[in-house]
Amino acid sequence: MTTRRLAILVALALAVLGVAFWLSKPRTLPRDPDFGTPVLAGLAAHLDAVTGVRVVGAGEQTLVTLVRDGDHWLVRESSYRADATRVRRLLVTLGELHVVEAKTQDAARHAALGVEDPSDPKAGSLRLELTGLSAPTALIVGHTAGTQGSYVRVPGTLQAYEARPQLDVGRTPRDWLARSILDLAAARVASIEVHRADGPAWRAERATRDAAHFAVPNLPKGKELTSLGAADSSASAFGSLELDAVRAAPAAAAGEKRHTATVTCYDGLVVTLTGSSGGDHWLGVHAAFDPAVAARYAAGAAKDAPAAAAVEREADRINALVAGSEYQIPAYRFDGIFRPLSELLRH
């Protein structure tokens, strides 16, 4: 091997060793000096002081107003209770919101991140305004940043940030409504009585908690059920019932005919639902506690069955929620509640 070739090999070996040494050295990327700082300093310690949240969109239009009402939150535009869990989640996220990276300070580039001023009629941003705090607190919320963050900017400043956690801000009053109306487990239902405005009434009942099927007495002469369990699915119509829209209950029109369904539970809870017959699927709800019903079915109740006082409080809670309101529900849920007798019968 020539001296020249040996020198080349030695040089190459030293180069490889140098690269390996460089790769093995621990390195840290330069970090944004704002990294980890709260976007809304001090908010986390005063979340319980917040009494309202206003969501403002393009052209300074107020999209949603959330107001604290005692132990509850209301959606002012709907005059109805808000989803308290969602409101709380938004406030906690705002309190935890921290800077991941400082972005642009150029106002001309704010729209690219969705953090332009909502005074622009074409703005895609939202401005959140919190009330009840000692100092005005607001935040402009832009596009999502990946799967975990959002682009944000504090009004009155030019600096935009990528921040985490990601903010989930509903743009319509419906997004914030407490959508659950009623949730009665099928096993709890002792009887169902349906009176339709356009057809015969019918009743289904289980005389005991362990009955295999609902019986449907007093069928029309010559008619029979499609099966022994024809009415069983009706007991599921009152579980996980959620609204699509809510409105103040209108006064009944003269001569108006409405569907009625009454569901009676073994523990004495009785819920009456009234429905419009015009095809628009609006529903009224009222609850009551009937101690005579609870006493009738007391035998066979589970050890952990609710006491009469608890069921009475449940009826009161339902009425406090639904008083003065009507709910629009999906068509298939409406049809399941006010099922016509003809669907139970063999043709």
Protein Blocks (a to p, Z undefined) as FASTA:
>chain_A
ZZklmmmmmmmmmmmmmmmmmmmpccdddddfkgoiafbghklmmmmmpgbdcdddehhi
afbdcddehjbccdfklopacdfklmmmmmmmmmmpccfbdcdfbfklmmmnopacfklm
kbcbdcdddehiabdcdddddddehjlbccdddehiabdcdddddddddfbfklmpcfbf
bdcdfklpmbdcdddfkbccdddddfbfklfbdcdehiaehiacfbfklmmmmmmmmgoi
acfbdcddddddehiacdddddddfkopacdddddfehnopacddddddfklmmmmmgop
afklccfklmmmmmmmmmmmmgopacdddfklmmmmmgcfklmpcZZ
